[in-house]
């Protein structure tokens, strides 16, 4: 039986800029009972910006916390539950503009949210493209993540890089050396738009640490746009493993 629904919302206008990294820098974040989910033998992290819209927590629309931006840095893992593999994401950092959202997510799911001033914009272009920009302010500087994408939306191709990045329907978070938080995310398969150009301009060291600087300040491997959809997040559950003697 599915877990109780915790959150219902729309995730819309997702910009995802993807970087290959040395797998070793992800070791401190790797939850117990998971392994890295690799694409063609390589480890990736994604900078992701999107809109939370029509948000309900435990079935309630909380005033001033219904529509807001999020920017996160994530990587990809797999968990074998005894019957098969589940593919999921691990969040290194998540930024939202509302402190109460960060407080709830950090307490319930032990995520890594922080609240910063944020803003977003959508720009129409004359060549059948749309620009999406997400910004957040840290130490007096506005950081940027965005892309210009085609308005012609396409279904993801099976086996494509887009499918690898976007089709992860579980969240995992390291609680301790032996315990992992697991929660399910439900949504339809998203349509995508081909990205014409992108921007990521941020203080990587201040945001994510010196170890990510060499990777996030070089050219990304890819940039994707997904239109998004309604989503549901289920209540989490804990997975505990035994340490080997």
C-alpha positions in Angstrom: 0.0 0.0 0.0 1.4 3.5 -0.9 2.5 5.7 1.9 0.3 8.7 2.9 0.6 11.7 0.6 2.7 14.4 2.1 2.9 17.0 -0.6 0.9 17.8 -3.8 1.9 20.5 -6.3 2.9 21.3 -9.8 6.6 21.3 -10.8 6.8 23.5 -13.9 9.4 24.9 -16.3 12.3 22.7 -15.2 15.8 23.8 -16.3 18.5 21.1 -15.7 22.2 21.7 -16.4 24.2 18.6 -16.1 27.9 18.1 -15.2 30.2 15.1 -15.1 32.0 14.8 -11.8 34.5 12.6 -10.1 32.4 10.0 -8.3 34.6 10.3 -5.2 33.3 13.8 -4.4 29.8 12.3 -4.0 30.9 9.7 -1.4 30.1 11.9 1.6 26.5 12.3 0.4 25.9 8.7 -0.8 23.1 7.2 1.4 23.5 3.8 2.8 21.8 1.0 0.8 22.3 3.0 -2.5 24.9 3.0 -5.3 25.6 5.6 -7.8 23.4 5.5 -10.9 25.8 6.1 -13.8 25.1 7.2 -17.3 27.5 5.4 -19.8 29.8 4.7 -16.9 29.9 8.4 -15.7 28.6 10.2 -12.6 26.6 13.3 -13.1 25.2 16.1 -10.9 22.5 18.5 -12.1 21.7 22.1 -11.3 17.9 22.3 -11.4 15.7 25.3 -11.3 11.9 25.1 -11.4 8.6 26.5 -10.1 6.5 25.0 -7.3 2.9 25.9 -8.1 -0.5 25.2 -6.4 1.4 23.6 -3.5 -0.5 21.7 -0.8 1.1 20.2 2.3 -1.0 17.5 4.0 -3.9 18.7 1.8 -3.7 22.3 2.9 -2.7 25.4 0.9 -0.6 27.4 3.4 -0.9 31.2 2.8 2.1 32.7 1.0 3.6 29.3 0.5 1.7 28.1 -2.6 3.8 29.4 -5.5 7.6 29.7 -5.3 10.9 28.9 -6.9 13.4 26.1 -6.1 17.0 25.6 -7.2 18.8 22.4 -6.3 22.0 20.5 -6.8 21.4 16.8 -7.1 22.9 13.5 -8.2 21.6 10.0 -9.1 21.5 6.7 -7.2 19.9 3.2 -7.3 18.6 1.1 -4.4 17.9 -2.6 -4.6 14.9 -3.5 -2.4 15.2 -7.3 -2.7 12.9 -7.4 -5.7 14.3 -4.9 -8.1 16.2 -1.6 -8.5 14.6 1.8 -7.7 16.2 4.8 -9.3 16.3 8.0 -7.3 17.9 11.4 -6.6 20.0 12.7 -3.7 19.9 16.4 -3.0 23.2 18.0 -2.0 21.5 21.4 -1.6 18.1 22.9 -2.1 17.2 26.6 -2.1 13.8 28.1 -1.6 12.6 31.6 -0.7 10.5 30.6 2.3 12.1 29.7 5.6 9.1 27.6 6.8 9.5 25.3 3.7 13.1 24.7 4.6 12.3 24.1 8.2 9.6 21.5 7.4 11.6 19.6 4.7 14.8 19.6 6.8 13.0 18.2 9.9 10.7 15.7 8.2 13.0 14.4 5.5 16.4 15.6 6.8 17.0 17.3 3.5 19.5 20.2 2.9 17.2 23.2 2.3 18.2 26.8 2.9 16.0 29.9 2.5 17.4 32.8 0.4 15.8 35.7 -1.5 14.7 34.4 -5.0 13.1 35.6 -8.2 12.3 34.2 -11.6 11.3 35.4 -15.0 9.9 34.1 -18.3 10.9 35.8 -21.6 9.2 35.1 -24.9 11.4 35.3 -28.0 10.3 35.8 -31.6 11.8 32.5 -32.8 9.4 30.1 -31.1 11.5 29.8 -28.0 11.0 30.9 -24.3 13.6 31.9 -21.8 13.4 30.7 -18.2 15.6 32.3 -15.5 15.9 31.5 -11.8 17.9 33.7 -9.5 18.8 33.6 -5.8 20.7 36.1 -3.6 23.7 35.1 -1.5 26.2 37.5 0.2 24.7 40.4 -1.8 25.1 38.7 -5.2 22.3 37.5 -7.4 23.2 34.0 -8.7 21.6 32.7 -12.0 20.4 29.5 -13.5 18.4 29.5 -16.8 17.9 28.3 -20.3 16.2 29.3 -23.5 14.1 26.3 -24.9 12.1 25.5 -27.9 8.3 25.8 -27.6 8.0 22.6 -29.6 7.5 20.0 -26.9 8.6 16.4 -27.5 8.2 13.1 -25.6 11.4 11.7 -24.2 13.0 9.0 -26.2 13.6 5.6 -24.4 17.2 5.2 -23.5 18.0 8.9 -24.0 20.2 11.1 -21.8 17.0 13.1 -21.0 15.3 10.0 -19.8 18.2 9.1 -17.5 18.3 12.6 -15.9 14.5 13.1 -15.6 13.1 9.6 -14.9 14.0 9.2 -11.2 11.0 8.6 -9.0 12.5 8.2 -5.6 14.3 10.5 -3.2 17.1 9.3 -0.9 18.9 11.1 1.9 21.7 10.0 4.2 20.6 10.1 7.8 23.6 8.3 9.3 26.2 5.7 8.5 23.6 3.0 8.5 20.2 4.8 7.9 18.7 6.3 4.7 15.4 8.2 4.3 13.5 7.0 1.2 10.4 8.7 -0.3 8.4 8.3 -3.5 7.8 11.0 -6.0 4.9 10.4 -8.5 4.4 12.2 -11.8 3.8 11.5 -15.5 6.7 11.3 -18.0 7.5 14.9 -18.9 7.7 16.5 -22.3 10.9 18.3 -23.1 12.0 21.2 -25.3 15.4 21.4 -27.0 17.6 24.0 -25.2 19.2 26.6 -27.4 21.3 28.3 -24.8 21.7 28.3 -21.0 23.3 30.2 -18.1 24.7 29.2 -14.8 26.5 32.0 -12.9 27.0 31.4 -9.2 29.4 31.4 -6.3 29.9 27.7 -6.4 32.3 27.6 -3.4 30.0 29.5 -1.1 27.0 27.5 -2.2 28.4 23.9 -2.5 32.0 23.8 -1.3 35.4 24.0 -2.9 35.3 20.4 -4.1 32.5 21.2 -6.6 34.2 24.3 -8.1 36.3 22.5 -10.7 33.2 20.7 -12.1 30.4 23.3 -11.9 32.6 26.1 -13.4 33.4 24.3 -16.6 31.2 23.6 -19.6 28.3 21.3 -18.8 27.8 18.0 -20.6 24.1 18.8 -21.4 21.2 21.2 -20.6 17.6 20.1 -20.7 14.2 21.7 -20.3 11.1 19.9 -19.2 7.6 21.4 -19.0 6.7 19.5 -15.8 3.4 18.3 -14.4 1.4 17.7 -11.3 3.4 15.8 -8.7 2.8 13.9 -5.4 5.4 13.2 -2.7 4.7 10.4 -0.3 5.6 10.2 3.3 9.1 8.9 3.9 10.4 5.6 5.3 13.7 4.6 6.8 16.1 2.0 5.4 18.7 0.6 7.8 21.7 -1.5 6.9 24.1 -3.5 9.0 27.7 -2.4 9.1 30.2 -5.1 8.0 32.5 -6.3 10.8 
